Amino acid sequence: MMSDFSAIQRLTVYVETLSVPPPYSHRYSFDLKFDTAGLQAQYSLEYTDRDDLSKEEIWEEGFSDNNNFSWVGNLPSVWYTTILESWLKTKLSSEEKDAESLVSGLIITAELVDGQKIMGVPDQIDDWVYLLQELTQAVYEAAKKEYPLRIRYLEKSSDHEQTQLIITAQFLHRTLEVIQQRGKQSRQYKLDWTKAKPLLSTLYQLDFNSEQVSAKMPHHSGKYLDPGDGLWYSFEKSVTNPGNIDFIADLERELQIVRRNIL
C-alpha cells in the first residue's frame, strides 16, 4: 500500500558542502514541522574543518571565531504552502542511507502522519538547492540578522534625466516590490514572486569590482547597479562577466522585464 505523500508531518533537510575548503566549508539543516499552527522551523548552521586554521587565517577571509548560527520559530503560511508544493513534486532516490554517507551533499528525510519515514536525495536537486537558499534568507530575516534584499538600478542620460528602479525582495513573506522613479514621478508595484528567481540568479553570476564603487548617487551619465550592499557599481567599469557568457546583457533583459511589468 502506497503512502499519501501529502499527509506529511515533518521534513528534515541536511546539506553539506563537499568540495569547499575551510573556512568556507559548512553544513546546515532544516527541521520543518507541519501542523495546524503553521510551519515550525528549526535551522542550524555549522562551519566545519577549521581546527587546522589559525584565527588570523579565518579572520582574513572575513569570518569571525564562531560563525555558527541556529534559530527556531514559526514561518509565515506562504512557506507552509511553498514547501508542501515542492515536496509533492519531489521524487527521492534511496541510494544514500544516512547523512554520514552523503555523496550528493543534500538529503531529505520525510515523516508522514502514518509514521512512515522516507529518506533520500531529491531528483530535482537544483530546485531544492535554490529553494533552500531562499528559505535560509527567510530565516535570517525572521531572526533580524539581515534586512530584505534591496536592489537599485539607475540609468542617467547625458541631459541629466534619470530613471531608477528600486527592487525589494522580502524572502520571509516571498514578496517582490518595485518602485520606479523617473524624474519627479514615482510608481510603486508588487510583482509575482516568480519574477525574483531569474533576476537574482542572473545577478549573482556577475563579478563586482569593489575598488571602483561609490556610496553616493552617481552624477555622470551611464548605467549603475547597487546589488544589495548599498554601493553603486558602474556597468562600464565595475560590473563584469565571469566568463564568456554575457550575464550583463541577461541582467539588463531581466530588468527590462521588470519595467514592462510595472508600465
Summary of the structure (lengths in Angstrom):
residues: 263
radius of gyration: 21.2
end to end distance: 53.0
largest distance: 71.7
contacts: 725
relative contact order: 0.11
helix: 25%
strand: 37%
